[in-house]
């Protein structure tokens, strides 16, 4: 879930609620129109995963957050041959700028990413109904600090890259894919997932297969994969909204416990 971290003396720029600001470790090459909070310690920036919220450590450390981390990247650093760490934060209220803040970072709840694999969806020819269903179901089962959807064509290389980025760079806890789990020529989601996960979760796969077979004998052609990468659990789900709901319901009760154990919870598993 992440530990609290204090970020020292950050100078703010004016930004309206909903605006995006860069928080960089040293001067980096930012787009000209993107305001920056200012340079802070590199280890602090590197420790901020998506979903972390930034609070006024002196005036209101437990109150309403000022900003929320929505992305991480590396950017060219001015005067250096090495890139610098940078996070992007969303203003959660109007920020007047021109002041120095002592910020406390907190991360409460899980970070959810869903990835919809669909050639037609990526081309704008089909509405994504499965992704929002994933978000709705997970939101009802556990507290979330952030949820983001991604839409890709059925492209294994792009999916592999995105899964690695979401799990290891952005710091998402739960990554659920939808689509591409069958045996069609463009169904490549299981292969892309197998290429990046570190440990497989066969129990998740069996639970989803059992739930699907209770609905249709055609479920036997599903090749959905589940596993872990870093501190994230990755689960493949089918493409249809109905099948997504059935498969996700089969594993949703175990997801919180799985994430707790994956991320180092020392408690015993028994009752």
C-alpha positions in Angstrom: 0.0 0.0 0.0 3.0 2.3 0.4 4.7 4.1 3.3 4.2 7.8 4.1 7.0 9.9 2.6 7.8 13.6 3.3 8.8 15.7 0.3 10.8 18.8 1.2 9.9 22.4 0.4 8.1 22.2 -2.9 7.6 25.5 -4.8 4.2 25.5 -6.6 3.0 26.9 -9.8 -0.6 28.1 -10.5 -2.8 25.2 -11.8 -6.6 24.8 -11.8 -8.3 21.8 -10.3 -7.8 18.8 -12.6 -4.7 20.2 -14.1 -1.5 18.2 -14.4 1.8 19.3 -12.9 5.3 17.7 -13.1 7.3 16.8 -10.0 10.9 16.2 -11.1 14.1 15.1 -9.4 16.3 17.8 -10.7 15.7 20.0 -13.8 14.4 17.8 -16.6 13.1 18.5 -20.1 9.5 19.2 -19.6 7.0 20.3 -22.3 6.9 24.0 -22.4 3.2 24.3 -21.4 3.6 21.9 -18.4 4.1 23.7 -15.0 6.4 22.1 -12.5 6.3 21.8 -8.7 10.0 22.1 -8.6 13.1 19.9 -8.0 13.0 17.5 -5.1 15.1 14.5 -3.9 15.4 11.8 -6.5 14.7 9.0 -4.0 11.4 10.6 -3.0 10.2 10.9 -6.6 11.3 7.3 -7.3 9.3 6.1 -4.3 5.9 7.6 -5.4 3.6 5.1 -7.1 0.4 6.1 -8.9 -2.5 6.8 -6.6 -0.4 8.4 -3.9 -1.9 11.6 -2.6 0.1 14.7 -1.4 -1.0 16.5 1.7 0.1 19.7 3.5 2.4 18.1 6.1 2.3 21.2 8.4 -1.3 22.4 8.2 -3.5 19.5 7.3 -1.5 16.2 7.1 -4.6 14.0 7.6 -7.0 16.1 5.7 -8.0 16.7 2.1 -5.1 16.0 -0.3 -3.8 18.7 -2.6 -2.4 16.5 -5.4 -2.6 12.9 -6.6 0.1 11.0 -8.5 -1.2 9.9 -11.9 1.9 8.8 -13.8 5.7 8.2 -13.7 8.4 8.5 -16.4 12.0 9.4 -17.1 12.9 12.6 -18.9 16.1 14.2 -20.2 17.9 16.1 -17.5 19.3 19.6 -18.3 23.1 19.5 -18.3 23.4 15.8 -17.7 23.8 12.7 -19.9 21.4 10.8 -17.7 17.6 11.0 -17.6 15.8 12.1 -14.5 12.9 10.7 -12.6 9.6 12.6 -13.0 6.1 12.0 -11.7 2.9 13.7 -12.9 0.4 14.8 -10.3 -3.2 16.0 -10.7 -4.3 19.0 -8.8 -7.3 18.0 -6.6 -8.2 21.7 -5.9 -7.2 25.0 -7.4 -3.6 25.8 -6.6 -2.8 29.5 -6.6 1.0 29.0 -6.8 3.7 31.2 -5.5 4.1 29.3 -2.2 6.3 26.7 -0.7 4.7 23.5 0.6 6.0 20.8 2.8 4.2 17.8 1.5 3.4 14.4 3.0 2.6 11.5 0.6 0.1 8.9 1.5 -1.3 5.9 -0.4 -4.5 4.4 0.8 -6.3 1.8 -1.2 -5.2 -0.2 -4.3 -4.3 1.1 -7.7 -6.3 -0.6 -10.5 -5.5 -0.6 -14.2 -7.6 -2.4 -16.8 -6.5 -3.0 -20.4 -9.0 -3.7 -23.1 -7.6 -5.6 -26.1 -9.7 -4.9 -29.2 -8.8 -4.0 -32.8 -12.2 -2.5 -33.4 -12.2 -0.7 -30.0 -8.8 0.8 -30.6 -10.0 2.0 -34.1 -13.0 3.7 -32.5 -15.4 1.2 -34.0 -16.7 -0.4 -30.8 -17.5 0.9 -27.4 -15.6 -0.6 -24.5 -18.2 -2.0 -22.1 -16.0 -4.6 -20.4 -13.4 -2.2 -18.9 -15.9 -0.1 -17.0 -17.5 -3.3 -15.7 -14.1 -4.4 -14.3 -13.7 -1.0 -12.6 -17.2 -1.2 -11.1 -16.8 -4.7 -9.7 -13.4 -4.1 -8.2 -14.4 -0.8 -6.7 -17.2 -2.6 -4.9 -14.8 -5.1 -3.5 -11.9 -3.1 -2.2 -10.9 0.6 -1.7 -9.1 2.1 -4.7 -6.8 5.1 -4.7 -6.8 5.3 -8.5 -8.3 3.5 -11.5 -7.3 3.9 -15.1 -8.3 2.2 -18.3 -6.2 1.5 -21.4 -7.4 0.5 -24.9 -5.0 -1.4 -27.2 -5.4 -3.3 -30.5 -4.7 -7.1 -30.3 -0.9 -6.5 -30.4 1.2 -8.8 -28.1 4.3 -6.5 -28.2 2.4 -3.4 -27.1 0.6 -5.4 -24.4 3.9 -6.8 -23.0 5.4 -3.3 -22.8 2.3 -1.9 -21.2 2.0 -4.6 -18.6 5.7 -4.1 -17.5 5.2 -0.4 -17.3 2.0 -0.6 -15.3 3.4 -3.1 -12.8 7.1 -2.1 -12.4 7.2 1.6 -13.3 3.8 3.1 -12.5 3.2 0.8 -9.4 -0.3 -0.5 -10.1 -1.4 -3.2 -7.7 -4.0 -4.9 -9.9 -3.9 -5.2 -13.7 -6.8 -6.8 -15.4 -7.0 -7.4 -19.1 -10.1 -8.1 -21.2 -10.1 -9.7 -24.6 -7.8 -11.8 -26.7 -8.0 -15.0 -24.6 -9.5 -17.4 -27.3 -7.9 -19.2 -30.2 -8.5 -16.7 -33.0 -5.5 -15.5 -35.1 -5.4 -12.2 -33.2 -5.9 -13.7 -29.7 -2.4 -13.0 -28.2 -3.2 -11.9 -24.7 -2.1 -15.1 -22.9 1.2 -15.3 -24.7 2.0 -11.6 -23.9 1.1 -12.2 -20.3 3.1 -15.4 -20.0 6.1 -13.5 -21.4 6.2 -11.0 -18.5 4.8 -12.6 -15.4 7.2 -13.9 -12.7 4.9 -16.4 -11.0 1.7 -18.0 -12.4 -1.5 -18.3 -10.4 -3.1 -21.5 -11.6 -5.8 -21.4 -8.9 -7.1 -18.2 -10.4 -7.2 -19.7 -13.8 -9.0 -22.9 -12.5 -11.6 -20.8 -10.7 -12.4 -18.8 -13.8 -12.6 -21.9 -15.9 -15.0 -23.6 -13.5 -17.2 -20.5 -13.4 -17.2 -20.3 -17.2 -18.0 -24.0 -17.7 -21.0 -23.6 -15.5 -22.4 -21.2 -18.1 -21.2 -22.6 -21.5 -19.2 -25.6 -22.8 -17.4 -23.2 -25.1 -15.4 -22.0 -22.2 -13.0 -24.8 -22.7 -11.3 -22.8 -25.5 -10.3 -20.0 -23.1 -6.6 -19.7 -22.5 -6.8 -17.0 -19.8 -3.6 -16.6 -17.7 -3.1 -15.1 -14.2 0.1 -14.3 -12.4 2.3 -11.8 -10.6 4.8 -9.2 -11.7 6.6 -7.3 -9.1 3.9 -6.2 -6.6 1.1 -6.6 -9.1 -1.4 -9.3 -9.8 -2.2 -9.6 -13.5 -5.4 -11.5 -14.6 -6.6 -12.1 -18.1 -10.4 -11.9 -18.5 -12.6 -12.7 -21.6 -13.7 -10.0 -24.0 -17.5 -9.9 -23.5 -19.0 -7.9 -20.7 -21.1 -10.9 -19.4 -18.1 -13.2 -19.4 -15.9 -10.6 -17.7 -18.5 -10.3 -14.9 -18.7 -14.1 -14.5 -14.9 -14.7 -14.5 -14.1 -11.7 -12.3 -16.7 -12.8 -9.7 -14.9 -16.1 -9.4 -11.6 -14.6 -8.3 -12.6 -11.2 -6.8 -13.0 -12.5 -3.2 -9.4 -13.7 -3.2 -7.7 -10.6 -4.8 -7.3 -8.6 -1.6 -5.7 -11.5 0.2 -3.5 -12.3 -2.8 -2.2 -8.7 -3.0 -1.6 -8.6 0.8 0.6 -11.7 0.6 2.3 -10.6 -2.6 3.3 -7.3 -1.0 4.7 -8.8 2.1 1.9 -9.1 4.7 3.3 -11.4 7.4 -0.1 -12.5 8.8 -1.0 -16.2 8.8 -3.4 -17.3 6.0 -5.6 -19.5 8.2 -8.6 -18.4 10.2 
